[in-house]
């Protein structure tokens, strides 16, 4: 069975978004208003998209050019963060998205999602027998 570990890990890391999106939307909506609730949702969605892009990119590279996996991981991380920054700047200019809400939500989402995945892998719940060898 040929499973794409990188893609599976990225999908699993995005599971907390199901809770984070409404939770952060509610918190920012109550504190800063409806526009901030929308901005918080945008922050969570951007982080989930970033992680899924990472899983997709790394899966393709691991399958086709495994020797380039480390370089791809490092370069794609920098490029994906730059793309997310540009996306946020464009959204700010075009829509006037609440910068505080979107930034805090994105940072919180990154921390929660990555911690979720690190804990899952450390406990072995995200490890298949063929991954461990």
MOSULMO-V133558 format. One record per pair of residues at least 12 apart in sequence whose C-alpha atoms are under 10 Angstrom apart, sorted by the first residue. I is the first residue (numbers start at 1). J is the second residue. If there is no record, write none. Layout:
i = <I	I>
j = <J	J>
//
This chain:
i = <1	2	2	3	3	3	3	4	4	4	4	4	4	4	4	5	5	5	5	5	5	5	5	6	6	6	6	6	6	6	6	6	6	7	7	7	7	7	7	7	7	7	7	8	8	8	8	8	9	9	9	9	9	9	9	9	9	9	10	10	10	10	10	10	10	10	10	10	10	10	10	11	11	11	11	11	11	11	12	12	12	12	12	12	12	12	13	13	13	13	13	13	13	13	13	13	13	13	13	14	14	14	14	14	14	14	14	14	14	14	14	14	14	14	15	15	15	15	16	16	16	16	16	16	16	16	17	17	17	17	17	17	17	17	17	18	18	20	20	20	20	20	20	20	20	20	21	21	21	21	21	21	21	21	21	21	22	22	22	22	22	23	23	23	24	24	24	24	24	24	24	24	24	24	24	24	24	24	24	25	25	25	25	25	25	25	25	25	25	25	26	26	26	27	27	28	28	28	28	28	28	28	28	29	31	32	32	32	33	35	35	35	35	36	36	36	36	36	36	37	37	37	37	38	38	38	38	39	39	39	39	39	39	39	39	39	39	39	39	39	40	40	40	40	40	40	40	40	40	40	40	41	41	41	41	42	42	42	42	42	42	42	42	43	43	43	43	43	43	43	43	43	43	43	43	43	44	44	44	44	44	44	44	44	44	44	45	45	45	46	46	46	46	46	46	46	46	47	47	47	47	47	47	47	47	47	47	48	48	48	48	49	49	50	50	50	50	50	50	51	51	51	51	51	53	53	53	54	54	54	54	54	55	57	57	57	57	58	58	58	58	61	84	85	88	88>
j = <130	63	130	59	128	130	131	55	56	58	59	60	62	63	131	55	58	59	62	126	127	128	131	52	54	55	56	57	58	59	60	61	62	51	52	53	54	55	56	57	58	59	60	52	55	56	59	126	51	52	54	55	117	118	120	121	126	127	48	49	50	51	52	53	54	55	56	58	113	114	117	48	49	51	52	55	56	117	51	52	113	114	116	117	120	126	48	51	52	55	110	112	113	114	115	116	117	118	120	44	45	47	48	49	50	51	52	109	110	112	113	114	116	117	48	113	116	117	44	48	109	112	113	114	116	117	41	44	45	47	48	109	110	112	113	44	45	40	41	44	45	105	108	109	112	113	37	38	40	41	42	43	44	45	105	109	37	38	40	41	44	37	40	41	36	37	38	39	40	41	43	44	101	102	104	105	106	108	109	37	38	39	40	41	42	43	44	101	102	105	38	40	41	40	101	40	41	98	100	101	102	104	105	101	101	98	100	101	98	96	97	98	101	97	98	99	100	101	102	98	101	102	105	97	98	101	102	91	92	96	97	98	99	100	101	102	103	104	105	106	97	98	99	100	101	102	103	104	105	106	109	101	102	105	106	88	91	97	101	102	103	105	106	84	88	99	101	102	103	104	105	106	107	108	109	110	102	103	104	105	106	107	108	109	110	113	105	106	109	84	87	88	102	105	106	109	110	80	81	84	105	106	107	108	109	110	113	106	109	110	113	80	84	77	80	81	83	84	110	77	80	110	113	114	76	77	80	72	73	76	77	80	73	69	72	73	76	70	72	73	76	73	106	103	102	103>
//
